[in-house]
């Protein structure tokens, strides 16, 4: 009986000793534990690149040529071609948020979002009153699509590494396929620790 109690106490000590310390931090705080792409990279890159795209000549040309109407933009595919897993959807949402919150463009839903909305309109056509059911063929077509890639290069030796990220984005005219803006943002991180695994 005494051995069982001792064994339980030893196991309990291991369990309690392995408990993690958790502390809430501000979501704007920059915390870079691994040196990998993180939420700060995603947010800062998206904000800087959207500021850049909206400051370029294509924007004024469009406004002047369309009686002051704002361009309608959609975010297309952003491909992860880096060495690590990156949640590209988080980055896409950061891009969308920066575009919408700029107030400089009108923004339309992505393909997946549109499919869900169209299905809901079909349901409304059957089940909702005529006064409240939304009509088909009233969607706004995008003037431009934003597409891009996230790339990386690693240089490492004996516990040291330099990780280089380059995000490339292009804004493409939906009608002519003309590229009206190409932007890139570079991030370089120096990491020093034993047994680097990237």
N, C-alpha and C positions, 0 to 999 in steps of 0.2 A: 504493500500500500504506500509506504514511504517513498519507494522508488518511482511509483507512478506520479506522485505529487511533484517530486523533484523533476521528472521528465516534463511534466506540464509546465512547471515554472521556467525551465530552460527554454522550452519552445515559445512560451509567452514572451520571454526576454528577447528572443530572436525576432519575433513578430513586431514587438513594440520598438525595438532598436532599428528596425527597417522602415519605420514610418517616415513619410516625406513631410517636409515643411512646406506649406503652401501659403503664399502671401498674395493678396490682390494688389495689382499695380494699375496705373493709369494706362489706357489703351494707346495713348500718344507716346508713352515712354519707349525709348529705343533700347531694346534688350536683344543682344546678338550673342547667343550661347554657342552655336555650332559653326558660325561663319557661312551657313547656307542661306539661300534666298528666303526671306521672311516677310512678315506683314509690313514692316517698315519700308523695305525695298519696294514692295508692291504699291503701297500708298504714295510714296515720294516719287517713284518713276511715273505713275499714272498722272499725278498732279502736274509735274514738270512738263510731261509730253503734251498734255492737253493745253496747258498754257502756251506752249510753243506752237501747236497746230493752229490755235485760234488767233495767233499774232501774225500769221503769214499772209502774203498777198492774195491767195485764193479766196480768203474770207471776204475781204472788201470787194473784190471783183464780183463775187456771187451776190452780195447785198446790193451793190450798185446795179447789177444786171437783172435783178428780180424785184424791183420796186420796194426795196427794204425788207422783203420777206427773209426770214431766217432759213439757213440751209437745214435740211432734214438728214440726220445721220443715223446710221446703224453700226453697231460693232459686230464684225464678222468673226472669223476664226483667228485665234492667236495660238500658234503652235509652240509647244515646249520642245526645243532642240538642245536643251542644256544636258549636263551630265547627271542631273538629279531629278527626283520627282518634284514637280511644282504644281500646286493647285491653280491651274490657269483660270478657272472660273472666278476665283477670288480676285485675280488681276483684272479680268474682264469687267467684273462688277465695280472695281475701283475706277476703271476707265469710264464706264457708263455714268457713275456718280459724278466724276469730275466734269464730264460733258454736260450733263443735265444741270448741275448746280452752277455752271458758268453762266447760264441764262443766255448764251450766245447762239445756241442751236436748238432746233426741235429734234426730238429723239423718238424713234419708233422701236417697238418690241422686236426681240430676236425671233428667229424661225420657230423655235420650240414654244416660246411664249405665244406667238401668233396662232399656232396650231391649237393650243388650249383655249384661247379666246374664241376662235372660230367654232370650236365644238360647243362652247357655251352659247354662242349666238344661235346655233342650230336648236339647242334646247329651248332657248327663249322663243324661237319662232313657233314651237309647238306648245309651250306651256305658259308663256307670259302674255299679258294683255297687249293689244296692238299699240296702246299708248306708250308702253314701257319697253317693248321688244326693240332691240337695236337692229338696224338694217345692214344687209350685206353691201359690198361694193362702196363703202364709205371710208375705207382705209387710206391712210396717207402713205404714198410711196417714198422711199428714201432717195435723196439726191446723191449721197456719198456713203461708202462703206469703209470702215477702219479695219485693217487687217495687220497681222504682224507675227513676229517670232521672238522667243526668248532663247538666247544662245549663251554658251559658256566655254571658257578655256581654263584648264587647271595646270599649274606648274608646281610640283611638290618634290621635296627631298628631306629626309631625316627629320621628321617632326615639324617641318615648316611647309607652308603652302600659300600660294597666291591664287585666288579664284577671281576670274574676270567674267563679268556678265555684260552682255550687250543686248538691249531690247531694241528691235527695229519695228517701226510702225509705218504704214502707208495709208494715205487717204485716197480713195479711188472714186472717180465720177461714175455713177451707176449707169448712165446712158452711153457715154463715150469710152469708158474704161481708161480714161486718161488719169494718170497719177498726178494729183494736184499738190501733194505734200509727202515728203519722206522725212522721218525723224528717227533719231536714235538716242539712247541714253546708256551710258557706260557706268558700271560699278566695279571697283576693284577692292578685294578684301585680303588682308594679310593675316594668316592664321598660324599661331605657334603653339604647339602642344605635342606631347608624346603620342605616338601611334595614330597619326592622322588617317582617317578613313573617309574619303570623299567619293 
